[in-house]
Amino acid sequence: MSMITATTWVPRGFAAPFPTKYVFDEDEYERIAKLAKLRLDDAKDDLEEAKNTEKEASGKQPNGRGYGNSHNELRSHNEIDDDLKEYDLEHYDDDEDRGQEGEGDTMAMFGNIKTLVYHESNADDPYITMQERDEDDDEREELQILSSDNLVLAARIEDEVAHLEVYVYEDEADNLYVHHDIMLPAIPLAVEWLDLPVGKAGAEKGNFVAVGTMDPDIELWDLDTIDAMYPNAILGQGGEDSTKSDKPKKKRKRSKKANDEYHVDAVLSLAANRHHRNLLASSSADKTVKLWDLNTTKCSKSYSYHTDKVCSLAWHPKESTVLLSGSYDRTVVAADMRAPEAKAPRWGVESDVEMVKWDPHAPNFFYISTENGIIHYHDARLAPANPSNSKPVWTLQAHDESISSFDINPFIPGFLVTGSTDKEVKLWNIQPSGPSMLVSRNLGVGKVFSTTFAPDQEVGFRLAVAGSKGSVQIWDTSTNVAVRAAFANKVAPVEGEVKERLVGLDEESSESESDEEEEEEGEEGEDAGPDGWESMEE
């Protein structure tokens, strides 16, 4: 089983052209020794516990593990030895006749061996006119990332193994491939790109990623380093434990009680502050929101605005200290992080909140998606006295099932995408009169867990979609006829036929799903959008 739980883009120009290979020197050894101390102690304790359990089981079951199985294994080995005796392998090299015959036959094949000339380097051999390329040069060239490339980060769980895949997306070449990956300790739930050079003194910008998982710790990784063994930093109790003394100590049980210093349950959402680059907000199943200082890797503040799991966060695009948070308690809070004691405005919705986002083109407004498939659009200046009396500007029944992901295009006002567990991706045009659907598609990713627009204007129409089938698809939405018609002033004119661009989808799967979509859209009529799956013409 393979699924992708979250994705995010890295803007162009931040990735190092030639990522460095991980160097395991003495300083790194000491750092890793500290980071691994707690995990090693845990593993030893678990192993000792397993051995004790095994001993107890063997003592109670005389015919189980222990004598019975050992006896059977010994008998099996004896039978194998008897079968091999006929070949007398122990004296194989002592057979004089065999050695003489073998030597004669073998050496006859190399009768001119004494006349051969050995060169230490191929460059010294006059008969080799085509010199070999340095393997390091080849590998360096393969790892190169161009300034016109985007990175796409995908959090994957596959056969109970969790890792973060770093894709390179080459827009002009219609190419998407895995550049390298990072092993993770648990199922990843949230991924956030960071431009802060964590732990790199003197550097102005960085290329890092913060990863939240089912574990309560947040790991920070350098995306410009290949094959790293451990994260550059850990936010949480694991980070604190890694700095403790190296002296042997008894395994410390992790706290399960919510506190002001670290999370004690799964990390569900991460939000980097683009104005104050050292600030990272996180929310957790422990019902708290925490603010981390990436310069010190310590928790600066902890907030308890909600009474259930806090699943989504979003910083205000203009008011840099205002944080929007959504929870399973069916409320959304817009709080100023500078005033934790002040009563924050709160809005209520009809079911569990799935995701929250500010409108980048109208900063006084924000979106909420819910488990019931509804999008709410609110004016933050009109906070109700009672959350149950919340009055949105408009609501939209976008899907029949949970809206697990949505995004607003940062360069095209009114361009909205929603993704749902009903496996559909829908594109919307948000106008003053309300939203209207442009197109609905099943992109073959299974239940949709992530929909994100590209962060650069040159590729502003590109959309990354991923879900329960473990594949990432990049859809150039500007090649869709309905999108081109709705946002004609934003789309570059193209002569002749325009075929839809979708990078990463298997051709056979694409064709079969295309046929299914055409049949469904034919039955649904205008709800399916005006375009269908056919090739598009201007």
N, C-alpha and C positions, 0 to 999 in steps of 0.2 A: 504494500500500500504506500502511495506517495501523495502528498498534498503540499500546497504552498499556502501558508497562512497569512503572509504579509509581504508587500513589496514597497520599494521606494526608489526614486531616481536620484542620481548624483549629477548636478549641473556640469556642463562642459567646462574644461579648463582647470578643474580641481584635482583630478587624478594625475599622479606623477607619470610622465611619458614612459619611463622605464622603472616599474616597481622594483624594489630591492628584495633580494632573497634574505630570509630570516638568518641571522647570525647568532650562533650559540657560543658566546664567549663567557668569561668568568663572571662579569657583571650580570649577564642575562641568567647565568646558572643560579646565582644567589637570589635574583628576583623570583625566578620560577620556583626555587626551593621553598621560598616563603609562601608563594601562592598555592603550591601543591601540598603544603604541610597538612592543612585541615583535611583535604580530600584523601591524602595518603593515610592519615590516622583513621578516618572513617572506613576506608577500604580494609585496613588491617583488622579493625574491630569487627567488621562484617564477616571477614574471612574466619576469624577466630570463633565467632558465634556460629558460623556454618559448620566448622569442624566439630565443635562441641555437640551440636545437634546431630551430626552424623555419628559421632561416637555413641551418643545415647541411643540412637536408632539401631546401631549395630549390636549393642549390648542386649537390647530387647528382642532382636530377631536373629537367632543363631543361624538360620538358613538364608538370611538376607545378605547384606554387605558384610564383609568380614571373612570368616573361614570358608563358608560355602562358595562364594564367588571366587575367592583366591584359589581354591582347589580347582575349580573349573578352568580358570585362566591358566594355571600351571599345567593341567592336562592338555589344554589346547596348544600350549607352547611345545610340550613334549611330542605331540602328534606332528607338528610342523617340523621339528628337528628330525624325526624319523623319516619324513618325506624327503628331506634334503640330504640325508646320509648317502644316498646312492650317487650323488654328484661329487662327494668327497671334496667339498670346497675348501676345507681347512688345509689340504695339501696341494691345492691347485698350483701354487707357485713353485712347489718343490719338485714337480714332474720334470725330470731332466730331458726326457725325450720331447715333451711338449715344448719346453723352452728352446731347445735347439732347432726344432722344426719351425716354431713360430718365428725365431730370430731370422732364420734363412729366408722364409717367405716374406717377412715384413721388410727386411733390409733390401730385398731385391727390388722392391717398389721404389726405393730411394737410392739407387745405385750412384747417382751423381751428386749426392748430398754434400760431398767435400768441396765441390766446385761452386756451390752457391755462395753468393755474397750477401751479407747482412748489413742493412743501413739502419742506424738508430732512428732516423727521421725520413719520412717519405720525401721531404724536400731535397735530401741528398741523393735520392735514387734518380739517375738520368732517364730511366725508362718510364717514370711517372711524370707525365706532362700536365695533368690536371690535378692541381693541389687541393687538398681537403680544406673545407671551411672549419673554423674553430667552432666546436660545439657550443661554447659559451655565447658566441656571437649569434648563432642560430636561435638559441633559447632566448636571448635578450630581444631579438627581433620578434619572436612569437609573442612575447609578453608586452610589446609596445602598445601604448594607448595614445591615439591621436587626439589633438585638440578638438577635432570635430566629432569625437565619439562621446556617447553618454554611457555611464554605468547604470545598471539596473540591479538592485539588491533584492534577492528573493529568499525568504525564510522557508526552508523546506524540512519536512519530516518524512523520512523514507525508511520503511521497515524498522521503526523504532529508533532510527539514527537521525539526529537533528544536526543540520548544518545550514550555514548562510552561503548561498551561491552568489558570486559576483559576476554578472553578465556584462559584456561589451555590446552596445547597440551601435551598429554602423548604418546610419540612416540612408545614405546614398547607395550603399551596396545591398540594402535590404537584408542585413545579416545580424543575427543575434547568437552569441555563443558564450559559454562559460569560460571566464578568464581564470578564476581560481575559486576555492571555497574555504570556509572557516568552520571547523567543528564546534558544535555548541553543546552545553551540558544537559539541556532539557528542551522540550517542545517550545519553539519560538512563537511568541504571540504579538510582539511589537518590534518594529525596526525604525530607527530615526537616524538620518544622516547628520553629521556634525562637521562644521567647517573650522572648528577650534583645534589647534595643534596640541592635543592632550599630551603632556609630558615632554613636549619639544620646546625647550627654552629658546627664545629668540625668533622662532618661526611666526610669520604673520598669518598664515592660513594653513589649514590641515585638511585631511580627507579621512575622517573617522566615521564609525558607525556605533550607535548604542543599540543593544539588543535586550529586550525583555522577554523572559521565558516563564515556564511554569514554576521555576525556582524564584525565590524572592530577590535574588541579586541581579543587578544590571551590569552587563559586560560591555566594555569599550574596546574596540579593535581598530587598528590602523589598516586602512584599505590599501595603502601603498606598500605593504609588506606581505610577501608571499610565504606560505608554509609556516606561519607563526604557531607556536605551541600553546601559548596562553595569552589572554587578553592583556592589553596595556594597562588597564585599570579595572577595578570592580567597585561598583557603588552598592554598598549594603554590608551586611554582617560578614559576608565572605571576604570583603576587602579589609575589614577590620581584623579578622582572624589571620589574614596573610601577613600582617605586620607584627604579630606577636613573637615572643621569644621562640628560638628554635629548640629549647630544652624540651625533652619528652614530657607530655602532660596527658591527663585523662581527657578523652573525647568530651567536648562540650556540646550539650544539647542546644539546638537552635530554638530561640524563643518563638512562640506562636502567638504571643500577645502583642497587639498593635502598640507601637511606640513612636516617639518623635525622631528616632535616629535612623531607622531602616525599615524596609518592608518585610513582612513576615508571611506573605502569600504571593501568588502569581502576579507578575507585572503585566497589566493589560494594555497600557497605552504609554507612549513617550512623546514629548513635544519639546523641541529645541527652540529657544528664544533667539530669533534672528537679529534683534536689537542689542540684547545683552548676551553675547555669544557664550559666556561662561555658565549660563543658566540652563538647566535641563529639568523639565517637569515630568513626573511619572505618576501613574495611578495604578491601583492594585485591587485585587480581590479582598485585601484586608480593610477596604472601605476608606483608605486614606489617599490623599494627594501629597506628594513630597517634591520639594524644590532642592535641587542639587547644585553645588558650586563645583564645576568641573576643574577649576584650578586647584582645589584642595581635595576633591572627590569625597566631600562630606555633605551630609544633609543639612541645609541651612534652615528650612522650615518644614513643618508638617501640618496638614490641614485636614479637618474632619467635618466637611460640609455635608457628607452623604451618610445614609444609613444602610447602604448596600454596596455591592461591588461597583467601583468606578471604572468605566470601560473606555472612556474617550476624553481626550484633552485637545484644546486648541488655543494658542496665544492670539490675542487681538492684533490685527495687522498694523494698527497705528498706536493704540494705547499699550505700550510695551509691557506693562505690569498687570494687565487684565487677562485672566485665564478662564476659559470656558471649560466646564466639566460636565459630563453626562454619566448617569448612573442607572443601575438596575432598580433603584428606588423610584424610577419614573419621574425624575426631576433633572433639570439642567440649571447650573449655577454659573453666574458670571462674577467672579470675585477679583478684587484688587489684592495682589499678593503682598502689597505693602501694609495692608490693614487686615490682618488675619482675624482680629476680634470683631470687626465691623460686620453688621448684618448684610449679607450679599443678596442681590436680587435673584429670584428663583422662579423657574417656569415649570409647569407640569405637562405631561403627555399621557396618552391613553395606555401605553404599554412600555416594556423595558426599552431604554435608550440603547441604540446600537452605535451611533456615531454623531459627533457634533463638529461643525466647521463655521467659521466666520465667512461672510461674503467679501472677497478681496476687492470687489468693485464698489461696494456700498458698506463700509465698515461698521455702520450702526445696526446691521442686520446679520442674522446667523441662521443656519440650517440645522435641523435635527432629523435623524432617521430613526425609525423604531422597528421593533420586532414584528409589528403588525403590517409592515410594508408601506408605512405612511411617511411622507416628508413634510415637516413643519417649517414654515418660514416666519421668523419673529423679528420684531423691532426691539432692540435692546433698551431703547429709551422708554418703552412702555411695559415696565415690569409690574406684574399684578401684586396686590397685597396678599393674595392667597394663590399658591401655585395651581390649585384646582380651577381657578377662574382665568387661566391663561387664554389669551385671544391672539392666535397667530394672524399674520397678514393674509396667508393662504395655507391650505393643506392640500396634499396630493397623494392619492392612493396609487403609488407608483408600481407596486408589485403585490402579488397575493401572499408572498411569504416575506420573511425578514429581509430588510435592506442592510446587508452586512457591510456594504461599502458604498461611498459616493464621493464625488470630487467636483469642484468648480474650476473651470479652466482659468488659469491666472492671466491670460492675455486676451480672452474673448468674453466680454461681459454677457451673461445670460446663458452660457454654454455649460450644461450640467450633465453628468453621467451618474447613473445608479447601477449597482450590481446586487444581486439577490441570491438567496439559497434556492430560488426557483430556477437557477441556472441561466437567467436572462441578464443581458446587459442592455440598458436603455439610454439613449441620448435625448436630451430635452432642450428646448429653447424657452428660456424664462423671460417673458415680456411683462410690461406693466399690467396687462390684462390677466396675466397668470401663465402657468407653464403649459407647453404643448409638446407632445412626444414627436421626435423626428424619426426614430428608428428603434426597433427592438431586435436583438440578436442573441442567439446561442452560439458562443465562440468555441464550444467544445472543451472548456476548462472545468466542467462539472459545476458544483455549487460555487458561486462567485464569492471570493473572500477579499479581493483587492481590486480596486479600479483607481488608477492614478494618472493624471496628465503629466506630460513632460515639463521640466522646469525652464526650458530655454525657448525663446520666441521663434528661433529658426525651426524648431520641431514642435511648435505649440499645439498642433492638432494630434500629436502622437499620444496614444493611450495604452498604458500597460494594464493587462487584465490577467488574473491568476485565480486558481481555486483548488477544489478538492481532487482534481485529476493530476495535479503536480506539474502543470505546464504553464509557461508564461507566454502570452501573446501580445505583440505590439501592433496596434491597429492605427493606421493613418486615417483618421476620421474625415480628413479633408477630401478623401477620394469617394466619399459617400454622397450621392446626388442630393439627398434631403439636407445634409449638413451644408453642402456647397450653396444650395438655394437659400438656406436660412441665414448664413453668414457670408454672403457673397462679397461684402466689402472687406473681409478678412482673408479670403482665399485667393491665392495667386491664379490668374487665368491660365487655362490650358486648352490648347486646340485639339480637336478630335476626341476620340474615345478615352474615357477615364476608367480604368479598372481599379477595383478596391484593393488596397495594399494591406496585407495581414502577414506579419513575420512571425514564424514559429509554429504555425499550425500545419499538421501533416496534410498532404494534398488529398489523400484518399478520404481522411476524416472530414476535410473541408468540403469535398464534393458531396459526401453522403449527408452531412448536416445541412448543406446548402439546399439540397432537394427537400429535406424535411421542413426547413424553414419556409420554403416557397409554398408548400402545401398548406402549412399552418396559417401563413399570412393571407393566403387566398381565402381561407375560411373565415378569418377574423375580420377581414375588410379593412376599414380605415384605421382600426386600432393598431394594425401592424405597421403603419407608416406607408409612405407613398413609393418606396423605392424597391423593396424586395432584395433578392440576391443577384440580380442580373448585372452584367457589365454596364457601366454608366457612361452616358454621353452628355456633352455640354449642350 
